[in-house]
Amino acid sequence: MGSIYGQIFRLSSFGESHGVGIGGVIDGVPAGFALDFDAIQLELDRRKPGQSAIVTQRKEADEVEFFSGIFEGKTTGTPIGFLVRNTNQKSEDYNEMNAAFRPSHADFTYQQKYGIRDPRGGGRSSARETVARVVAGAIAKQLLTSIGVRIDAFVDQVGSIRWEGTWSADLALVRESNVVRVPDMKAAEQMENLIREVRKDGDTIGGCVRCVITGTPAGLGEPVFDKLHAELGKAMLSINAVKGFTIGSGFDGVEMRGSEHNDAFKAGGATLSNHSGGIQGGISNGMPIDFRVAFKPVATIMTEQQTIDTNLEETTLTGKGRHDPCVVPRAVPIVEAMAAMVILDFYLRQKATL
């Protein structure tokens, strides 16, 4: 349960951090679409561990193998099955965690829910599960690109350091030119130094990823319970370590009056401002969809913490293994992937009702 996402464009994922691999089945991809496999691999490379000194040093090639749904480079309309194999597990790093629960991790809650858990890397609760989302999202992004939709996510905050500039597509190269993935080199240096300092202390720190979606046609989203921004929120909050989601003005809007907050219309349907974040009444209005996602500090830290063991007795635990001191640099393609899946699914749902 809980491993299937989407209604028409749908991903069913499987696998654990230290198992054979992470894979999935994608339904709902239209037939006859020529896939760019290099672009899919590029998205996996953006997410994979070991890509810089400020992320986990687990070394994984993260090469995707497709088993079905593709013939001669084109989709056949049938389910697309795929697998990304695990090749660099160090399960012995988790021996101590077999008998004790990491504070603020899913160890305790998984044990309480299932009566059994895989302590190696967190098993199914590991952020490695997001590999499947990135594969599905990479395919969704290609389909969206063909209709003029562009999705750009980037880091805009690490700890108390925040970049508050104006996003534009030409900043994508700046974002990818630094290991933090922030579209400003000065902010990138400050954020990287902070992450290095935190890592040296054996600690972790949180941050925020902002996402801007342009080219979305007006009219995507459903009334009441299937509002577009509600589904985006659900998708983002399903990502490991996410603790917050805001769209448009978000919480800042409570300090504004309606006369300030309302997005006045221009001829043709565009608006003078975008406090709505591109969605009104749960339906896209054609303006850029603009939201932020907050990630907590990684739960596994390399300093001693008070916790409990499997008998619920107090003990202490010091984390071991290879972990991110800050998840947000590697979370950027994951946020883009989930956004792509949501937008494509609603686009296909809209087409199905016409």
C-alpha positions in Angstrom: 0.0 0.0 0.0 1.1 3.6 -0.5 3.6 2.8 -3.3 1.4 3.9 -6.3 1.1 7.5 -7.4 -1.1 9.1 -10.1 -4.4 8.4 -11.8 -3.6 8.3 -15.6 0.2 8.8 -15.5 0.9 6.4 -12.7 4.1 5.1 -11.0 4.2 2.0 -8.9 7.6 1.7 -7.3 9.4 -1.0 -5.4 12.8 -1.8 -3.7 14.9 -1.0 -0.7 18.1 0.9 -0.1 20.2 -2.2 0.4 18.2 -4.7 -1.7 18.9 -5.7 -5.3 17.7 -2.3 -6.5 15.0 0.3 -6.9 12.5 -0.1 -9.7 9.0 0.7 -10.9 6.2 0.3 -13.4 4.9 3.4 -15.2 1.4 3.3 -16.7 -0.3 5.9 -18.9 2.5 7.0 -21.2 1.1 7.6 -24.7 2.3 5.3 -27.5 4.7 6.4 -30.2 6.7 8.9 -28.1 10.5 8.9 -28.8 12.4 8.9 -25.5 15.7 10.6 -24.9 17.5 8.0 -22.8 20.5 10.3 -22.2 18.2 12.9 -20.7 16.7 10.3 -18.4 20.2 9.3 -17.3 21.1 12.9 -16.8 18.3 13.3 -14.3 19.5 10.2 -12.4 23.0 11.7 -12.4 21.7 14.9 -10.8 20.2 12.9 -8.0 22.8 10.2 -7.4 25.1 10.0 -4.4 28.8 10.8 -4.4 28.6 13.7 -6.9 30.3 16.2 -4.6 32.1 16.6 -1.3 29.0 17.9 0.4 26.7 14.9 -0.2 26.8 11.3 0.9 29.8 9.4 -0.5 28.0 6.3 -1.4 29.1 5.5 -5.0 26.3 4.3 -7.3 26.2 4.4 -11.1 22.4 4.6 -11.0 22.0 3.3 -14.5 18.5 2.5 -15.4 17.5 -0.7 -17.2 14.1 -0.8 -19.1 12.4 -4.1 -19.4 9.1 -3.3 -21.2 6.9 -0.7 -22.8 9.6 0.6 -25.2 10.4 -0.7 -28.8 13.1 0.8 -31.0 13.3 3.8 -28.7 9.6 4.6 -28.7 6.9 4.0 -26.1 4.4 1.3 -27.0 1.6 2.5 -24.8 2.0 -0.5 -22.5 3.5 -0.5 -19.0 7.1 0.7 -18.8 9.1 -1.5 -16.4 12.5 -0.5 -15.1 15.2 -1.2 -12.5 18.1 0.7 -11.1 20.5 -1.7 -9.4 22.2 -1.1 -6.0 25.9 -1.8 -6.2 27.6 0.0 -3.3 25.8 -1.0 -0.1 27.6 -1.2 3.2 25.0 -2.9 5.4 27.5 -3.4 8.3 27.3 0.3 9.0 23.8 -0.3 10.3 24.5 -3.2 12.7 24.1 -0.9 15.8 20.9 0.6 14.4 19.3 -2.9 14.3 18.9 -2.7 18.1 18.2 1.1 18.5 16.0 3.7 16.8 17.4 6.8 15.3 15.7 9.9 16.7 13.4 11.6 14.1 13.9 8.8 11.7 11.3 6.3 10.4 13.0 3.4 12.3 10.5 3.6 15.2 7.4 4.2 13.2 8.0 1.4 10.7 8.6 -1.0 13.6 5.4 0.1 15.3 3.4 -0.2 12.0 4.7 -3.5 10.6 6.3 -5.2 13.6 9.4 -5.7 11.5 11.8 -3.4 9.6 14.9 -3.4 7.4 17.5 -1.3 9.3 20.0 -1.4 6.4 19.9 2.2 5.1 16.3 2.5 6.3 15.0 0.0 3.9 11.9 1.3 2.1 12.0 4.5 4.1 15.4 5.4 2.6 15.6 8.4 0.3 17.1 6.0 -2.2 13.5 5.1 -3.0 13.3 8.4 -4.9 15.3 6.9 -7.7 12.1 5.5 -9.1 10.4 8.9 -9.0 13.3 10.5 -10.9 13.0 7.9 -13.7 9.2 8.4 -14.0 9.6 12.2 -13.7 12.3 12.3 -16.4 9.8 10.7 -18.8 7.0 13.0 -17.7 9.3 16.0 -18.2 10.0 15.0 -21.8 6.3 14.6 -22.5 5.6 18.1 -20.9 8.5 19.7 -22.9 6.7 18.6 -26.1 3.7 20.7 -25.1 5.8 23.7 -24.0 5.9 23.1 -20.2 9.2 23.8 -18.4 10.0 22.8 -14.8 12.9 24.4 -12.9 13.7 23.7 -9.3 16.7 25.2 -7.4 17.9 25.6 -3.8 17.0 29.0 -2.4 17.9 28.4 1.3 20.3 26.4 3.5 19.9 27.0 7.2 19.5 30.8 7.6 21.2 31.7 4.3 18.5 32.5 1.7 18.7 33.6 -1.9 15.8 35.9 -2.7 16.5 36.8 -6.3 14.2 36.6 -9.3 14.3 33.3 -11.2 14.6 33.2 -14.9 15.4 30.3 -17.3 18.9 31.7 -18.1 19.9 31.0 -14.5 19.6 27.3 -15.0 23.3 27.1 -16.1 24.3 29.0 -13.0 22.3 26.6 -10.8 24.0 23.5 -12.3 27.5 25.1 -12.2 27.7 24.8 -8.4 27.3 21.8 -6.1 24.5 23.4 -4.0 22.4 24.1 -7.1 21.5 27.7 -6.1 21.3 30.2 -9.1 23.8 32.7 -7.5 27.5 32.0 -7.1 27.9 34.2 -4.0 25.0 32.5 -2.2 26.4 29.1 -3.4 29.8 29.7 -1.7 28.1 30.8 1.5 25.8 27.8 1.6 28.6 25.3 0.7 30.8 26.7 3.5 27.9 26.2 5.9 27.2 22.6 4.8 30.9 21.8 5.1 31.0 23.3 8.6 28.0 21.4 9.7 29.4 18.1 8.3 32.7 18.7 10.1 30.7 18.9 13.4 29.1 15.6 12.6 25.7 17.3 12.3 23.2 18.1 9.6 21.1 21.1 8.4 17.9 21.7 6.5 17.0 24.0 3.6 14.4 24.8 1.0 13.9 24.1 -2.7 11.9 26.4 -4.9 10.2 25.2 -8.1 8.9 27.3 -11.0 6.8 25.7 -13.7 6.2 27.8 -16.9 4.0 27.1 -19.9 1.3 25.2 -18.0 -2.0 25.7 -19.8 -4.9 27.3 -17.9 -7.5 24.8 -16.8 -5.5 22.0 -15.1 -6.9 20.8 -11.8 -10.1 19.5 -10.4 -12.7 21.1 -8.0 -12.8 20.5 -4.3 -10.6 17.6 -3.3 -8.4 17.3 -6.3 -7.2 20.9 -6.5 -3.9 21.2 -8.4 -2.0 22.9 -5.6 -3.3 20.3 -3.1 -1.9 17.5 -5.3 1.4 19.3 -5.6 1.5 19.6 -1.9 0.8 15.9 -1.4 3.5 15.0 -3.9 6.1 17.2 -2.3 5.2 16.1 1.2 5.7 12.5 0.1 9.4 13.2 -0.5 11.7 12.1 2.3 12.5 14.8 4.9 10.0 17.3 3.6 8.2 19.2 6.4 6.6 22.1 4.6 5.0 23.3 1.4 3.9 26.8 0.4 2.7 28.1 -3.0 2.6 31.7 -4.2 2.5 34.1 -1.3 2.2 31.3 1.1 2.3 32.3 4.8 3.4 35.8 3.8 0.0 36.4 2.4 -1.6 36.6 5.9 0.1 40.0 6.4 -1.4 41.4 3.2 -4.8 43.0 2.4 -7.0 41.7 -0.4 -6.3 44.9 -2.3 -2.5 44.0 -2.2 -2.9 40.3 -2.7 -5.4 40.1 -5.5 -3.7 39.4 -8.9 -5.2 42.0 -11.3 -5.9 40.7 -14.8 -4.5 42.0 -18.0 -6.0 41.6 -21.5 -5.6 38.0 -22.6 -5.8 36.5 -19.1 -2.3 37.1 -17.7 -2.1 38.9 -14.3 0.0 41.8 -13.1 1.2 39.9 -10.0 1.4 36.2 -9.1 0.5 36.0 -5.4 -1.7 33.0 -6.4 1.4 31.1 -7.5 -0.3 30.2 -10.9 -3.3 28.4 -9.3 -6.7 29.8 -8.4 -9.6 27.8 -7.2 -7.4 24.7 -7.4 -7.0 25.2 -11.2 -4.0 26.5 -13.2 -4.5 30.0 -14.6 -1.6 30.0 -17.1 0.8 32.0 -15.0 4.0 30.4 -13.6 3.3 27.9 -10.9 5.7 28.9 -8.1 6.1 27.0 -4.8 8.7 26.2 -2.1 9.4 22.9 -0.3 11.1 22.8 3.1 13.4 19.9 4.0 14.3 19.2 7.6 17.9 18.3 8.7 18.8 14.7 8.0 18.0 12.5 11.0 21.2 10.4 11.1 23.9 12.5 12.7 27.5 11.4 13.7 27.2 12.5 17.3 25.8 10.7 20.3 22.1 11.1 20.9 19.6 9.8 23.5 17.2 7.2 22.1 15.5 3.9 22.9 16.2 0.3 21.9 13.8 -2.3 20.5 12.7 -3.0 24.1 11.8 0.6 24.5 14.5 1.1 27.1 16.7 4.3 27.1 20.1 4.1 25.4 22.4 6.2 23.3 23.2 5.9 19.6 25.9 7.5 17.4 25.2 7.4 13.6 27.4 5.6 11.2 27.5 5.2 7.5 27.4 7.6 4.6 24.7 10.3 4.8 24.0 13.7 3.4 24.8 16.6 5.8 22.1 18.5 3.8 19.7 16.9 1.4 18.6 19.9 -0.6 21.2 19.8 -3.4 20.2 16.3 -4.4 16.5 17.0 -3.8 16.3 19.4 -6.7 15.7 16.8 -9.4 13.3 14.9 -7.1 11.2 18.0 -6.7 11.2 18.5 -10.4 10.3 14.8 -11.0 7.3 14.9 -8.7 6.1 18.2 -10.1 6.3 16.8 -13.6 4.3 13.7 -12.6 1.6 15.9 -11.1 1.3 18.3 -14.0 1.4 15.5 -16.7 -1.2 13.5 -14.8 -3.6 16.5 -14.6 -2.9 17.3 -18.3 -3.9 13.8 -19.3 -6.9 13.9 -17.1 -8.0 17.1 -18.7 -7.5 15.6 -22.2 -9.6 12.6 -21.2 -12.6 14.8 -20.3 -12.7 16.8 -23.5 
